[in-house]
Amino acid sequence: MSLPPRQIRPLGDRPRILQMQDLDKTFNGNVTALHRMNLTVNEGDLISLLGPSGCGKSTALRLIAGLMRPTSGRILWEGGQGADDLGVVFQEPTLMPWATVTQNVWLPFRLRGKSLSSVRSQIEQALALVGLEKFGDSYPRELSGGMKMRVSIARALVTNPRLILMDEPFAALDEITRQKLNNDLLSLKAATGCTIIFVTHSVFESVFLSDRILVMAPRPGRVVKEITVDEPYPRGLAFRTSATYGDIARETSEALMSAMGDAVEEHA
Amino acid sequence: MTIADTTDTRPDQTVIDGSKFDAEEARHARNKRLESVGKWALPAIVVLLTIWGWDHVVKVNNIPHYILPSPGLVAETLYEDWGTLFPSMLVTLKIAMMALLVAVLGGVGLAILFTQSKFAEMAFFPYAVILQVTPIVSVAPLIFIYVDNRTVALLICAWVVAFFPILANTTLGLKSADHNLRDLMTIYRANRWQRLRYLQLPSALPYFLGGLRIAGGLSLIGAVVAEYVAGTGGIGSGLAFRILEAGYRLNIPRMFAALLLIALLGVAIFMATTILNWFLLRKWHESALKRES
């Protein structure tokens, strides 16, 4: 297994990977974290789950990751789910401090019983994709916050999974580093053709990155609007400053505002 | 630039003068040099002064050597009795080290068992606590009654004292693995053994080493206390036995010499565990990292 670039097809012509059907998650029998969520994920998608805290976006991610069971509803993996189908990037880099960068990226393979030498070329490729090919022997503490996040992304990529889940991965980084990583994430997606579900609470990040945005609202956590960003990749500064970008950002913000307004009224 | 160069001569003007910072830098560097010398020199001076003071007190007051021997006499006794004291030291060291080894195996083993099975922890943890809080001096006589082999009995006593910090610390360490990393292990479908080996054991290492440092000292204490309890009746030959024996014979200089060896042994064990700690954690753990201030 290596990292061959998958061709990204245009929206509407992508094979299906996963379907969430009427997904419900209730905690302690009364707190509804997620209400009737439906989502179809197709190969090559970059889908953002956008919303304030408590809107169920992380819950949705944890359900897909298999870290929780839904109260009702189903998640269907096309062709069944394999052990290497998922890569995950958390909000924190979540690296093992006692292991070098290479050993950290090796982890998913190591858990499959693969020796370092047998997968070294994949690890090196993944590190090169995130621009850290020279840092294989460094320990996480020697790296900056942004670099640690890159290692985390390399680890999620290295097995060439069908789907990568990212839970507010850049939320803790400074604005400049975050923009750089946003750009790099898009080049990385172009290079590998990977499929990503990206949780964020930043309107601008979601518009810049995704081809589909699911706007979510709290109490109960639910999807209130799906917005398609039909703008070809690669996207760069030109897109960031374009009228289209502004329009979609406004549409997204308005959807978010009206959903939040509902929530406030419900509790008024 | 100084005040003299400017036309504005307000008396309260603040001037930031570069040369003052150089002076500050120099002072900082000097302090650092002093500190690095002082770290070794100061304790050495204190020890020398203490020995000198001790010697002085003995001489001035004409204290007889069977009450308080002079440091010179202690050194002389240590040299002359080396043939008896050194083998005794090895006996005590052997008991302490064997006890520490068993404490490590038992402590880490039980800690792993406790984290693998909640029921095992519920069932056995109270016993571990009881074992820990009961003073060894009060249990040791029973152990010596029930266990015929003297070495084994000594070992059990020292083990009882030493194993708890390792058990408690390692259990804590195994449980404090990063929760995101635990989720990651679940997502990658790691089995119990992989979770333990790749996540929990490395996470527990700093905690275990902290426990080991305490247990190292305790194993020596356990060994010495057990020898005291065993008394001179048996075929004892450890350092504690030598102290008891010397006490009965009012050979106070030898008591001091043996005491000195026990103290040195304790320091040596502490240093060994400190070095081990540094060696295993120097690459990644906060506690072992040097920070430039």
Interface residues (C-beta under 8 A of the other chain):
Chain A: A65 G66 L67 A83 L86 V88 F90 E92 T94 M96 P97 W98 A99 L107 P108 R110 L111 Y139 P140 R141
Chain B: D178 N180 L181 D183 L184 M185 T186 I187 Y188 R189 A190 Q194 Y198 L199 P202 L205 K283 W284 H285 L289
